[in-house]
Amino acid sequence: MTSVALRFSCTTAVCEVAELAGSTPAQWRLVWKSDPSTSATLCWSTAVAGSRHEVLLREAGVDDGVSIVAIRNGKYSATTPTLFFHHAKLEKLKPATKYYVTLVSDGQRSPEMYFLTAPAEDLPVSFLFGADSRSGRKARQHMNRMLAGMVTESYLADRVPILALAHGGDYIYDGRDLRLWSQWMSDHELTVGPDGRMLPIIPARGNHDGGEVFNEVFAFPPNDKNYYSTDLGPQLRLVTLNTEISVAGDQQEWLQAELASARPVRRWLVAQYHRPAFPAVKQSWLNLVHWVPLFESYDLDLACEGDGHNIKRSVPIRNFKVDPTGVVYIGEGGLGVGQRSPKRDRWYLTPPQAKTGQGHHVQLLTFDRQQYTYRVVMLDGAVFDESTRPVRETYGAPSRN
């Protein structure tokens, strides 16, 4: 079995949690949504409201930069502690390009950090999927440091670079508790690498993430429904869904239209959401009825689920049977939360085509022109599970629907 050796060490101030005081920028996070090859949103917090909040942005190799003023500033909806959020939208960026950023609030500056935009060319890509970072803060901090190390190694070694973290929800125990959100945001700083590389996050909402603060943390408009799609290169579409609102109606209609338009022109289709349709611990959610038929009709390649607090890779499923053309469901959350025992007697969790387990982990997904590779990386760097699956024969063909 392959293993991942984490050899990085923090040598800069970026690797430590910034102090949240006055107008000093802290709790920074880089959010990706629709088109991360040309846009991104930088978010941060300050302890006071301040009057001017901006990002100093410059392209690598270019001396001159620009100032981008935050488009939205305000007090977080929850009242304790008193914190203020700032969102700056970066647009008209170049694909596969390195950008340096410094967050500035009333003259107080963050360390200079950087990120890379997603590619516009048809190149192999990787991203991380994980969920359920709530309740175990020390484990969450260890996981965040590990994620930073994995990203650093993916760029230094002969590997496919890790573009982003897709987070399947349940960041904290109570989404209306700003104290818990503040801890999570401070801990998220630890995903920044030792050289200042930021790890973009693609967020999904979980059942513990109720309330408006979620939208303020991740720069969604007020009352946003939190379902959207993200292109990680021209051939990989990640569809983020929301199990905390109606999974029928508008969201189901949007999902069908999204899959129908993407399947003929995208080699890889992946979905992420929180409550599982094929759970390893709990009971199936209503998405089993409203989403799974669409996943199967449009040949979704992979469904990423959270909520169960364990490790899961299902058999390929179609029409409630094992089928080599079916959809594989992975999950179920190990970014810090305490783990549960999976129910291995469920038909879709039967070895050797399926595998389950326990332990803090993240799932590393890599996609190229021939196959995708799935790995479960544990907190100690060992690979617990690994599998590959070839590109579908239906790629580029009309859907089954």
SEVO-740458 format. One record per residue (C-alpha): x, y, z; residue in three letters. Coordinates in Angstrom, 3 decimals, padded with zeros to 6 digits. Layout:
N
       xx       yy       zz residu
        X        Y        Z    ALA
...
END
This chain:
401
       xx       yy       zz residu
  000.000  000.000  000.000    MET
  001.254  003.453 -000.901    THR
  002.062  005.955  001.824    SER
  002.412  009.717  001.833    VAL
  005.396  011.103  003.735    ALA
  004.891  014.591  005.109    LEU
  008.267  016.254  005.312    ARG
  007.397  019.927  005.532    PHE
  007.942  022.102  008.578    SER
  006.602  025.560  009.361    CYS
  009.323  028.164  009.091    THR
  007.287  031.334  008.616    THR
  004.791  033.319  010.634    ALA
  002.082  032.306  008.188    VAL
  002.085  028.820  009.733    CYS
  000.934  030.186  013.072    GLU
 -002.525  031.456  013.950    VAL
 -002.635  035.248  013.646    ALA
 -003.695  037.341  016.606    GLU
 -007.194  038.782  016.244    LEU
 -006.840  042.296  017.605    ALA
 -007.880  045.742  016.403    GLY
 -007.815  046.131  012.636    SER
 -005.109  043.505  012.076    THR
 -006.343  041.109  009.348    PRO
 -006.759  037.532  010.565    ALA
 -008.757  034.362  009.913    GLN
 -008.040  034.547  006.181    TRP
 -009.526  032.111  003.704    ARG
 -009.609  031.896 -000.078    LEU
 -012.967  030.752 -001.456    VAL
 -013.528  029.228 -004.893    TRP
 -016.934  029.033 -006.536    LYS
 -017.860  029.122 -010.221    SER
 -014.694  029.794 -012.243    ASP
 -011.492  029.521 -010.195    PRO
 -009.331  029.862 -013.306    SER
 -010.225  033.571 -013.474    THR
 -011.730  034.516 -010.095    SER
 -011.525  033.979 -006.343    ALA
 -012.800  035.608 -003.162    THR
 -010.532  036.523 -000.270    LEU
 -012.180  036.724  003.155    CYS
 -010.809  037.794  006.511    TRP
 -011.864  039.072  009.930    SER
 -010.960  041.997  012.158    THR
 -011.821  042.746  015.772    ALA
 -013.000  046.274  014.911    VAL
 -015.118  047.549  012.036    ALA
 -012.436  049.729  010.470    GLY
 -012.991  052.022  007.521    SER
 -010.894  050.723  004.607    ARG
 -010.288  047.093  003.711    HIS
 -008.399  046.003  000.607    GLU
 -006.244  043.326 -000.982    VAL
 -002.913  044.153 -002.568    LEU
 -002.684  041.801 -005.545    LEU
  000.251  041.223 -007.854    ARG
  001.065  038.576 -010.390    GLU
  004.251  036.599 -009.788    ALA
  007.140  038.102 -011.755    GLY
  005.432  041.478 -011.988    VAL
  006.626  044.286 -009.728    ASP
  003.508  046.439 -009.862    ASP
  000.233  045.322 -008.348    GLY
 -003.274  046.620 -007.817    VAL
 -005.438  047.409 -004.824    SER
 -008.807  045.647 -004.733    ILE
 -011.230  047.129 -002.242    VAL
 -013.426  044.703 -000.298    ALA
 -016.904  044.660 -001.793    ILE
 -018.676  043.607  001.392    ARG
 -017.876  044.422  005.002    ASN
 -019.987  043.963  008.081    GLY
 -020.493  042.596  011.540    LYS
 -021.061  038.854  011.779    TYR
 -024.707  038.114  012.537    SER
 -023.970  036.272  015.785    ALA
 -023.154  038.611  018.630    THR
 -020.455  036.935  020.742    THR
 -017.639  037.695  020.241    PRO
 -017.907  040.922  018.238    THR
 -016.136  040.316  014.918    LEU
 -016.266  041.881  011.478    PHE
 -015.966  040.182  008.087    PHE
 -014.467  041.469  004.837    HIS
 -014.847  040.001  001.343    HIS
 -012.754  041.032 -001.670    ALA
 -013.635  039.600 -005.078    LYS
 -010.663  039.000 -007.380    LEU
 -011.700  038.910 -011.032    GLU
 -010.152  038.815 -014.518    LYS
 -007.296  036.657 -013.292    LEU
 -005.152  034.538 -015.604    LYS
 -005.535  030.741 -015.494    PRO
 -002.770  028.606 -013.932    ALA
 -001.068  031.735 -012.609    THR
  000.567  032.532 -009.282    LYS
 -000.720  035.626 -007.484    TYR
  000.656  037.228 -004.334    TYR
 -001.820  038.808 -001.930    VAL
 -001.614  040.956  001.182    THR
 -004.732  041.767  003.201    LEU
 -004.851  045.346  004.499    VAL
 -007.321  046.824  006.981    SER
 -006.798  050.462  007.977    ASP
 -003.108  050.150  007.174    GLY
 -002.584  046.941  009.156    GLN
 -001.223  044.154  006.951    ARG
 -001.305  040.383  006.886    SER
  001.780  038.411  005.832    PRO
  002.166  038.226  002.074    GLU
  000.662  034.959  000.826    MET
 -000.014  033.519 -002.597    TYR
 -002.313  031.181 -004.500    PHE
 -002.536  029.601 -007.944    LEU
 -005.573  029.843 -010.160    THR
 -007.077  026.720 -011.726    ALA
 -005.854  025.682 -015.192    PRO
 -007.719  026.378 -018.415    ALA
 -005.887  023.599 -020.256    GLU
 -006.829  019.932 -020.152    ASP
 -004.261  018.878 -017.543    LEU
 -004.390  016.283 -014.736    PRO
 -005.827  017.841 -011.584    VAL
 -006.163  016.861 -007.936    SER
 -008.259  018.150 -005.095    PHE
 -008.923  017.154 -001.503    LEU
 -012.318  016.181 -000.158    PHE
 -013.142  016.085  003.526    GLY
 -015.940  016.935  005.907    ALA
 -016.818  017.191  009.591    ASP
 -014.094  019.317  011.144    SER
 -016.245  020.080  014.184    ARG
 -015.856  019.087  017.843    SER
 -012.218  017.992  017.862    GLY
 -010.171  021.188  017.723    ARG
 -006.736  019.702  018.362    LYS
 -007.302  016.997  015.742    ALA
 -008.622  019.652  013.337    ARG
 -005.455  021.693  013.771    GLN
 -003.313  018.618  013.116    HIS
 -005.368  017.836  010.016    MET
 -005.009  021.409  008.723    ASN
 -001.238  021.250  009.073    ARG
 -001.277  017.925  007.234    MET
 -003.333  019.406  004.395    LEU
 -000.830  022.251  004.036    ALA
  001.973  019.689  003.875    GLY
  000.185  017.579  001.283    MET
 -000.347  020.603 -000.964    VAL
  003.297  021.651 -000.612    THR
  004.498  018.157 -001.488    GLU
  002.183  017.923 -004.484    SER
  003.967  020.900 -006.044    TYR
  007.497  019.855 -005.072    LEU
  007.311  016.188 -005.965    ALA
  006.462  014.508 -009.244    ASP
  002.748  014.534 -008.476    ARG
 -000.381  016.199 -009.775    VAL
 -000.733  019.527 -007.910    PRO
 -003.554  019.734 -005.358    ILE
 -005.771  022.653 -006.367    LEU
 -008.252  023.028 -003.511    ALA
 -010.114  021.559 -000.553    LEU
 -013.770  020.671 -001.110    ALA
 -015.285  020.730  002.382    HIS
 -018.497  018.714  002.708    GLY
 -019.899  020.571  005.708    GLY
 -020.126  020.516  009.517    ASP
 -017.292  022.933  010.181    TYR
 -018.387  023.461  013.795    ILE
 -020.911  022.062  016.256    TYR
 -023.399  024.961  016.147    ASP
 -023.501  027.260  013.118    GLY
 -025.073  030.050  015.164    ARG
 -022.176  030.157  017.637    ASP
 -019.667  032.760  016.450    LEU
 -017.173  031.703  019.106    ARG
 -016.928  028.306  017.402    LEU
 -016.740  029.862  013.947    TRP
 -013.948  032.142  015.149    SER
 -011.984  029.112  016.333    GLN
 -012.561  027.336  013.025    TRP
 -011.489  030.375  010.985    MET
 -008.337  030.804  013.059    SER
 -007.537  027.110  012.709    ASP
 -008.096  027.325  008.946    HIS
 -005.062  029.621  008.734    GLU
 -002.994  026.494  009.384    LEU
 -003.838  025.253  005.872    THR
 -001.488  027.954  004.566    VAL
  001.825  026.338  003.647    GLY
  005.237  027.245  005.047    PRO
  005.971  029.344  001.954    ASP
  002.648  031.230  002.181    GLY
  000.662  029.116 -000.282    ARG
 -003.075  029.381  000.402    MET
 -005.356  026.349  000.022    LEU
 -008.616  027.414 -001.668    PRO
 -011.787  026.043 -000.079    ILE
 -014.965  025.026 -001.926    ILE
 -017.608  024.953  000.837    PRO
 -020.784  022.913  001.253    ALA
 -023.270  023.427  004.096    ARG
 -023.773  020.713  006.722    GLY
 -026.541  020.027  009.215    ASN
 -024.542  021.719  012.020    HIS
 -023.963  024.843  009.909    ASP
 -027.369  026.505  010.254    GLY
 -027.723  030.269  010.358    GLY
 -026.527  033.248  008.354    GLU
 -022.929  033.178  009.617    VAL
 -022.094  030.429  007.093    PHE
 -022.800  032.856  004.244    ASN
 -020.722  035.549  005.952    GLU
 -017.775  033.226  006.502    VAL
 -017.707  032.027  002.877    PHE
 -018.850  035.178  001.061    ALA
 -022.206  033.933 -000.183    PHE
 -024.908  036.570 -000.643    PRO
 -027.405  036.826  002.225    PRO
 -030.022  034.043  002.060    ASN
 -028.078  032.217 -000.666    ASP
 -029.153  028.576 -001.153    LYS
 -025.539  027.315 -001.297    ASN
 -025.693  025.064 -004.350    TYR
 -023.431  025.818 -007.299    TYR
 -020.863  024.282 -009.632    SER
 -017.101  024.740 -009.934    THR
 -014.892  023.923 -012.923    ASP
 -011.498  022.626 -011.791    LEU
 -010.098  022.804 -015.296    GLY
 -012.034  022.341 -018.532    PRO
 -012.821  018.643 -018.003    GLN
 -013.757  018.373 -014.304    LEU
 -016.963  019.831 -012.910    ARG
 -017.618  019.696 -009.173    LEU
 -021.291  020.162 -008.264    VAL
 -021.871  021.346 -004.688    THR
 -025.341  020.585 -003.301    LEU
 -027.168  021.532 -000.110    ASN
 -028.858  018.802  001.936    THR
 -030.081  021.375  004.493    GLU
 -032.834  022.797  002.287    ILE
 -035.347  021.027  000.071    SER
 -033.540  018.472 -002.084    VAL
 -036.536  018.448 -004.440    ALA
 -038.098  021.404 -006.258    GLY
 -035.753  024.148 -007.413    ASP
 -032.563  022.389 -006.334    GLN
 -033.496  019.133 -008.054    GLN
 -034.412  020.995 -011.238    GLU
 -031.136  022.910 -011.131    TRP
 -029.198  019.678 -010.594    LEU
 -030.824  017.996 -013.580    GLN
 -030.081  020.972 -015.828    ALA
 -026.507  021.159 -014.537    GLU
 -025.775  017.472 -015.126    LEU
 -027.496  017.479 -018.515    ALA
 -025.395  020.395 -019.759    SER
 -022.108  019.178 -018.268    ALA
 -022.136  015.458 -019.096    ARG
 -021.662  015.754 -022.882    PRO
 -018.675  018.113 -022.554    VAL
 -017.030  017.200 -019.220    ARG
 -014.938  014.070 -018.854    ARG
 -015.451  014.005 -015.085    TRP
 -018.549  014.833 -013.041    LEU
 -018.285  014.876 -009.238    VAL
 -020.794  015.959 -006.579    ALA
 -020.229  016.980 -002.962    GLN
 -022.843  017.434 -000.244    TYR
 -023.274  016.614  003.425    HIS
 -025.962  014.050  004.319    ARG
 -025.340  010.722  002.569    PRO
 -027.654  008.901  000.208    ALA
 -025.829  005.624  000.876    PHE
 -024.619  006.037  004.471    PRO
 -022.228  003.837  006.385    ALA
 -023.711  004.707  009.798    VAL
 -026.969  006.661  009.602    LYS
 -030.118  006.266  007.510    GLN
 -030.378  007.495  003.934    SER
 -031.392  011.118  003.407    TRP
 -034.091  012.280  000.959    LEU
 -031.451  012.800 -001.724    ASN
 -031.664  009.038 -002.232    LEU
 -035.024  009.669 -003.906    VAL
 -034.436  013.034 -005.558    HIS
 -030.757  013.056 -006.586    TRP
 -029.561  009.478 -007.022    VAL
 -031.739  008.813 -010.127    PRO
 -030.182  011.911 -011.713    LEU
 -026.682  010.818 -010.725    PHE
 -027.311  007.520 -012.482    GLU
 -029.052  008.995 -015.537    SER
 -026.149  011.341 -016.198    TYR
 -023.358  008.967 -015.144    ASP
 -021.927  010.904 -012.231    LEU
 -018.432  009.600 -011.572    ASP
 -018.178  010.166 -007.837    LEU
 -020.425  011.364 -004.993    ALA
 -018.615  012.833 -001.965    CYS
 -020.619  012.626  001.270    GLU
 -020.109  013.639  004.907    GLY
 -022.021  013.397  008.184    ASP
 -021.266  009.788  009.190    GLY
 -017.851  010.337  010.829    HIS
 -016.061  007.348  009.308    ASN
 -014.288  006.218  006.148    ILE
 -016.388  004.851  003.286    LYS
 -016.013  003.793 -000.321    ARG
 -019.107  002.070 -001.681    SER
 -019.460 -000.433 -004.485    VAL
 -020.509  001.133 -007.813    PRO
 -024.308  001.458 -007.568    ILE
 -027.028  001.601 -010.214    ARG
 -030.693  000.775 -009.612    ASN
 -029.880 -000.334 -006.046    PHE
 -027.539 -003.052 -007.268    LYS
 -023.826 -003.528 -007.720    VAL
 -023.127 -002.425 -011.272    ASP
 -019.725 -001.656 -012.821    PRO
 -021.314  001.329 -014.591    THR
 -022.770  002.709 -011.357    GLY
 -021.906  005.633 -009.104    VAL
 -019.339  005.293 -006.296    VAL
 -020.099  007.064 -002.997    TYR
 -017.241  008.098 -000.725    ILE
 -017.023  009.864  002.650    GLY
 -017.993  010.304  005.421    GLU
 -016.007  012.947  007.288    GLY
 -012.784  012.901  009.255    GLY
 -011.298  016.418  009.396    LEU
 -011.231  016.443  013.186    GLY
 -014.528  015.015  014.410    VAL
 -014.669  011.895  016.584    GLY
 -015.122  008.720  014.554    GLN
 -017.927  006.131  014.492    ARG
 -017.983  002.464  013.529    SER
 -019.325  001.870  009.988    PRO
 -022.007 -000.784  009.493    LYS
 -020.124 -003.118  007.223    ARG
 -023.060 -005.481  006.730    ASP
 -024.845 -003.068  004.372    ARG
 -024.889 -004.538  000.869    TRP
 -023.185 -001.566 -000.761    TYR
 -020.256 -001.699  001.697    LEU
 -019.251 -005.292  000.916    THR
 -015.530 -005.932  000.208    PRO
 -013.568 -006.170 -001.971    PRO
 -015.288 -003.535 -004.135    GLN
 -016.056 -001.440 -001.047    ALA
 -014.014 -000.470  001.978    LYS
 -014.827  001.150  005.328    THR
 -012.908  002.203  008.412    GLY
 -012.320  004.865  011.052    GLN
 -009.821  007.615  011.778    GLY
 -009.036  011.239  011.014    HIS
 -008.473  011.442  007.282    HIS
 -008.846  013.332  004.019    VAL
 -009.575  011.950  000.565    GLN
 -007.204  012.825 -002.266    LEU
 -008.826  012.685 -005.711    LEU
 -006.761  012.847 -008.898    THR
 -008.186  012.996 -012.425    PHE
 -006.406  012.607 -015.751    ASP
 -007.466  011.646 -019.268    ARG
 -007.607  007.908 -018.579    GLN
 -008.788  007.449 -014.986    GLN
 -009.388  008.932 -011.585    TYR
 -007.447  007.801 -008.528    THR
 -008.916  007.834 -005.034    TYR
 -006.789  007.751 -001.879    ARG
 -007.667  008.002  001.792    VAL
 -004.794  009.690  003.623    VAL
 -004.739  009.263  007.400    MET
 -003.454  011.768  009.938    LEU
 -000.118  009.934  010.155    ASP
  000.318  010.184  006.371    GLY
 -000.438  006.527  005.637    ALA
 -002.797  005.649  002.782    VAL
 -005.685  003.587  004.176    PHE
 -007.466  002.947  000.883    ASP
 -006.625  003.427 -002.779    GLU
 -008.509  002.637 -005.973    SER
 -008.721  003.731 -009.596    THR
 -011.543  003.891 -012.092    ARG
 -011.304  004.461 -015.858    PRO
 -013.071  007.212 -017.721    VAL
 -016.620  006.241 -018.660    ARG
 -017.404  004.843 -022.080    GLU
 -020.350  007.244 -022.168    THR
 -018.069  010.298 -021.973    TYR
 -018.993  012.578 -024.843    GLY
 -022.072  010.483 -025.706    ALA
 -025.751  011.279 -025.097    PRO
 -026.892  010.609 -021.549    SER
 -028.961  007.602 -020.505    ARG
 -031.819  009.901 -019.560    ASN
END
